[in-house]
């Protein structure tokens, strides 16, 4: 609606400018080449005032014709119904803190274990003392001996 009013008011203003041109408005063809005495709108603005007054009157008439009285439609009263809003019930779960159970590993005391191994002993010379006191060197060949070792 407002755009129609603006278009019509603009058209009325444009028509007032066209009518208010010197010498009675717009004419097709080239403009006449003669000398004007008294300015662009004629002497004393005699060619301006009729177009100006016509534009104002035309704008007022068109504006009055387009302005319609505002129609107020009374809406029936709406009775608000009570709205029941159910809030969710939040139940906080108790925080369970579990105590850590410390299980002590039994201390294992290892008993020493005796291992018996056969070990090779190299051959060697052994000094033997004779009954008369002389020392004789005798060869003792290599042999295996059993040795016990303790492992923990």
Residue pairs with C-beta under 8 A, 6 or more apart in sequence:
4 66
5 63
5 66
5 67
8 62
8 63
8 66
9 59
9 62
9 63
12 55
12 58
12 59
12 62
13 55
13 59
15 54
15 55
15 58
16 51
16 52
16 54
16 55
16 56
16 58
16 59
17 51
17 55
18 25
18 26
18 51
19 25
19 50
19 51
19 54
19 55
20 41
20 47
20 48
20 50
20 51
20 52
20 54
20 55
21 47
21 51
22 36
22 40
22 41
22 42
22 47
23 42
23 47
24 47
25 51
36 42
37 43
38 44
39 45
41 47
41 48
42 48
110 152
112 150
112 151
112 152
113 150
113 151
113 152
114 148
114 149
114 150
114 151
115 148
115 149
115 150
115 151
116 146
116 147
116 148
117 146
117 147
117 148
117 149
118 144
118 145
118 146
118 147
119 144
119 145
119 146
119 147
120 142
120 143
120 144
121 142
121 143
121 144
121 145
122 142
123 139
123 140
123 141
123 142
124 139
124 140
125 137
125 138
125 139
125 140
126 137
126 138
126 139
126 140
127 135
127 136
127 137
127 138
128 135
128 136
128 137
128 138
129 135
129 136
130 136
